[in-house]
Amino acid sequence: MTPRFPQRPFVPPPDATEIVLIRHGASAAAVPDEPFPLIGGHADPPLSPEGRQQAEAVGARLEAEALARVFVTPLRRTAETAAPLCARTGLDPAVVEDLREVHLGELEGGEFRIRSAQGDPLVRRVFVEQRWDVIPGAEPMHALAARVRAGVRSIVAAVGPGAIAAAVLHGGVIGEICRQATGSRALAFVHVDNASISRLVVFPSGRWLLRSFNDTTHLEQPAAG
């Protein structure tokens, strides 16, 4: 009999680690002259009511997955997003300091969001030049890249081969992970939606594979009957 080789869906090898990358839910609105509180120089707003609803949707979407661990950053919006998932799975979140958000220098505290909405030329330069450190005092791209890679490695080391981990992170950090996985331009993946899900596979060789990006199907409202 002639052998046949049908197409099959991708299955990670048994010694790989999968990381489910979740962007935190929508955070509180920025208000001029009322900067967010800072932790370690980073803005630390809570989730907005919409963000809390998004967090519940993430928990419902992922509770049936065989998650070994849940990881968050030192910033409260990631812990608040992870809380429904942790409640459903019984997992306690672990903090990964290296995966905190990009530091935005003089535009921290919500100022970047305000300036972006106003069409500020400095914010436009960030995307034209594809680097955060056109902002005075902001994090250089090489420093971001190094700590993000260290953060991913720490997750892989914590859960081991053949496991699935969930990590609730930030848009800039998820964008950098996707850049490193694909070799894209620097900010190609930075426009990731709140509470979206992307999937990264890390092979024992150290190679990264981006399996999916910006999945928001769990946030879609059913049509009215």
Secondary structure, DSSP 8 states (H G I E B T S, - for coil): -------------TT-EEEEEEE---B---BTTB---EETTEE---B-HHHHHHHHHHHHHHTTS-EEEEEE-SSHHHHHHHHHHHHHH---EEE-GGGS---BGGGTTTHHHHHHHTT-HHHHHHHHHT-GGGSTTB--HHHHHHHHHHHHHHHHHHH-TT-EEEEEE-HHHHHHHHHHHHT--TTTT----TT-EEEEEE-TTS-EEEEEEEE-GGG------
